[in-house]
Amino acid sequence: MGQTFSLGRISGIRIGVNWSVLVIVALLAYGLAAGQFPAEVPRRPEAEYVAAAIVTAVAYIGSLLAHELAHSLVARRNGVQVEGITLWLLGGVSRLQGEVPTPAAEIRLAGVGPLTSLVLGGVFMLVAWLLHASGVQGVVVAALAWLGGINILLAVFNVIPAAPLDGGRLLQAVLWAFTKDRLKAAMWAARSGQVFGWALIVIGAYLVLARRDYSWLWFIILGWFLTSAATAENQQAVVQSRLRTVAVRQVMTAGPVTVPASATVTRFLHDLQPWLRHSAFPVVDDGQTVGLVTVRRINQVPADERDRTSHSADGQLAGIVAPADISRALERISGNRGPAGSAGR
């Protein structure tokens, strides 16, 4: 889910928002202003309900952001690069690059999100109780209590052992620790997500048809999203598992055109111009492959710097040499672990 506009950075992490967040804010604000708050705190001015509902809906989005920030900060502390966070209709996604190094790190990364939501829920509930105990009445207390309840519900929902929920990540970490096979653990966690997603679809469809209560459509939408995401993760894990037995040399061109590490960009463009139908070239230094340079990266070098920029200059041009098997090579090339954190938040 791509971002529509940016909110800037927090702790160096890019924060983006998809337009669909406006939909969830509007739906929440309408439901709170028209139903929840008037039922709990009757006979208040309508403007008070509306203002409190908008603030509460925005605070809920802030809670989602805190959940995702917790994931991202812990990921970064465990050596996983964070591309950014995007908030959207069903919650938020932390876009991570690279693989979590150990099952223990995966547990820390996955568990911190629900823990953050649980703590937030407890804080909101505590503040609401203290205000109520001190004699404060009104929409503010109702709003704080709602935020407390929704964050606790969020934490509980996210620990369900079904990928791509945080609970699915926790399940994957436990299976990884027992089987010593990260990809097999990922496949099992993804299949649990498929089962859970289909269960939500079936339950939601039954309740819509049997009770004519269309509020259960959210179950169907959420189930469809979880099933789709889990299926994609399962397919990715299956492909990576199969590619582990394929050596890089089996998919490479025999005798590829190489580039000396000492060669400048100008020399590259002059000497290899006839070979530019290739998109990448191995970089060689003293007979050893030290990296990979792409035509796209070459073209990004300003014209006035090409005479003095070599392929070994501070690692600016040559990429990291890929490992021996194609699965790990693809991970290193793409550097993308995929979204982390829960869905449907």
N, C-alpha and C positions, 0 to 999 in steps of 0.2 A: 504494500500500500504506500504509494508515493506521497510526499509532502506537497501541500499547496502553497504554504507560506511558512516562513521561519520565525521562531521566537527568540533567536539568538543562541547563546551558549551558556551552559552552566557547568562550572569546573572543566571548561574546555570541550564539553560534549555538545554537539549541535542538536538543537531541539526544533523539530518540525511538526506542523499540524496539517492534517488532511482536512479538506472541506467538510467531510462527513462528521467531524466533531461538532460542527454547528447544528447538525441534525439531532445528535444525542443531547446537546445542551438545550435545544428548543423543546424536545420531548420531555426531558426531565423537568425543566422549568414549568411547562404547562401542567404536567401531572402533579407537581408539588403545589403550584398556585391554585389549581382548580379542584384538587381532591385532598391531598395529604394534609396540608396545613389548615384549611378551613375545617376539616373533620376533627383535628386535634386541638386547634385553638380557634373556636368559633367567634363570630361577631367582631372581627377585626376589619379595618379598612382594606379594600381590595388592593390598593397600591402597596400596602405592607406585605401582603401575600406575594405579589408579583416581584417586588424588590428582593424579598428573602429567598424566593425560589430561584431567581437568576444568580444571586450570590452563592447559594447552595450548589447549584449545578456547576458553576465555575470552580467552586471548591472541590467538587467531586473530580473534575478533570485534573485539578492540582494534585489530588490524591493518587490518581493514575500516574501522573508524572513522577511523583515521589517514589512510587513502586518501581517504575522503569529506571529511574536514576540509581536506585539501590542496586539493581541488576548491573547496570553499566559500570558503576564505581567499583563494585566487587570484581567484575570481569577484568577491569583494567589493573586492579591490584594483583590479579592472578595471571598477568601476562597476556591477556586477550585484548586486542585492539578494538576500540569502539568507534564505529563509523558515525553513529548518531541515534537519536530516538525520534520516532514518529508516532504521534497520537492520532487515532482514527475512530471510526464509529463504534467498534467493539472493544476498544481499549487502547493499548499501546504496544509498540514493538521496539525492542532494542536491537539495532543492527550491529552484530559482532563480526569481526574478521579473524579467522584463525580458529584453532581447536583448543578446547579446554585441556590442560595438560594431564590431569589426574581425576579419578572419580571423586576424591575429596574436594577438589576445586569445583567440580560440577555441582556437588551438593551445596557448597557455600554460595555459588552463583545463583542456583535455582531457588534455594531456600530463603535467601534474603528478601526477595520480593514479597511473598506472603507474610513474612515476619514483619516487614515494614507496614503492610496494610493492617496487620493485627495490632501493632503498636499504635498506629494512627487511630484505628477504631477505638481502642481502649482510652486514648487521650480525649477524643471527642466525647465519648460516653462519660468519662470522669468529669469533664468540664460541664457537660449538661446536667449531671447529677448535683455538682456543687452549686450551680446557679439555681437549680430547683430547690435545693435544701436551704439556700439563703433567702428564699422567698421570691425569686425572680420567676415570672411567668411570661408566656408569650411565644411568638414565632421563633425567636432566637433559640430558645431551649429545644423546641421541636426540630429545628434545622440541625443543631448540633447532635441531637439524638439520632436523627436520620443518617447523618454522615458517619456516626459511630457504627450504626448497624450495617450500613452498606459496605464499609471497609472491612468489618469482621466477616460479612458474607463473602466478600471478595477474596479474603484470605482463605476461607474454608473451601470455596469453589476451586481456587487455584491449586490446592494440594491434592485434588483428585488425580490419581495416577494414570493420566492419559495425555500423551503428547498431542499438541504442543503446549499444554498447560505446564505450569511449573512443577506440578506433581508428576507429570510425565518425564520431565528432566530428572527429578529425584529418583523415579523408578529406573530410568536409564543408568544413572550413576550407580545405584545399588547393583543392578544386573551387570554392569561393566566391572565392578569390583569383584563380583563372584565369578564371572565367566572369563575375565581378562580379555574380552573381545568387545571393543567399543561399538563397532558397526553392528554386530549381532544384538547388542543391548539396545541400540537405536532402533533396529527393526521391530523388536518386541514392544518397545515403548510406543512406537508409531502405530502398531496394530491395536494396542489398547486404546489409543486415541480414536482409531476408526470405529471400534466397537462402541465406545462411549458416544461418539458423534451420531452414529446411527440410532442408538438408544434414544437420544434427545429428539431426533427427527420423528421416530415412531411415536414416542410419548406425546410430543407436541401435536402431531397430526391427529392422533386419537382424541385428544382433549378438544381440539378445534372442531372436529366433526361431531363428537358426542355431546359437547356442552355448548357448542356455538359460541365459544369464548375465544375471540380472535387475539386476545393478549398473549395466548400461548404460541402465536406465530414467532415470537422471539426464540422459543425453544427450537423451532425448525430452522430459523436463520442461523442461530448459534451452532446447532448440530451440523448443518451443512458446511459452515466455515471450518469447524474442527475436523470433520471428515476429510475435507479437501486438503487442509494443511497436513494432517497426519498421513494421508495418502502420498502427498508430495515428499514428505520426509522419509517414508518407507521406500519409495522408489529411489530416492537419492542414496539411501543406505545400501539398498540392493546393488545398485550400479557400482558404488564404491567398493563393496565387498567383492564383486566379480572382477573389478579392475585391479585388485591387489595382486592377482596372479599374472598380470600383464606387465612385462618389463617396458620401460620407456623406449628402449632400442627397437622394440617390435612395432612401434607406431611412428618412428622417426624416419626421415629420409636418410638413406645410406650415403655416407660421404658428403655431409652438408657443407655449404660454403661457410667458412669461418672468418671472423674478424679479429685481427691482432689487438690486444688490449691497448697497445701504444698508438694505434691508428687514430687520427683525428677525424672529426665529423666530415670535414672537407674531403679527406682521402676516401672515407667510406662512400660518400656520394659519387665520387669520381670513379673509383675502381670497381664498385659493385653496382653501378647503375644498370648494367644489363640483367642483373639478378634480382632486381627490385620486385619481381613478381612474388618473391617470398616476403613474408611479413615479419620474420624474426631470424636472427643469426646468432650462433654460438660465439661467445667471446673467448679467445684463447690467449694464454700467457705462459710462455716457456713450455709449450706442448700440453698444458693443462687447461681444461675448460673451467673458466672462472665465473661465467655468467651468461646472460642472454640479452641481446639488444634488439629492439623492435624499430621498424621504420617509423611508426607513429612517434616514438620517443625521440628519434633522430630529428624528425621534422619540427619538433617543439623547441629545438635549440635555435636561438636567434642567429641570424646570418652573420653578424659581426663577431660572434663567439665561436664559430665552427672551426676556425683555423687553430685555435688553442684549446679546444675541448676534446679530450680523448675518451675512450670507452672505459678507462679505469679511473677517471677523475672523480674521486670522492664517492664512487659508487653511484653517480648521478645517472649514468646511462645503462650500465650492465645490471641486469636483475640477478637474483640468487639462483644458483644452479639447482635444478630439480633433483629429487631423490631418485632411487632406482626403479620403484614401481610407479605405474601411471596414476594410481589412485592418490598417492601422496603427492605426486607431481602436480596433479590438478588442484589439490588443496593449496599447495604453495603458490601456484600461478594465480588462482582466483583469490586466495586469502579470505574466503568468505565462509563463515560458519552458518550464516543464515540468522533468521530472527530468533531472539531469545526472549524469555518472559512468556506470559500467558496470553491466551486469546480470550476474547469475549469478556474483557474486563469492563 
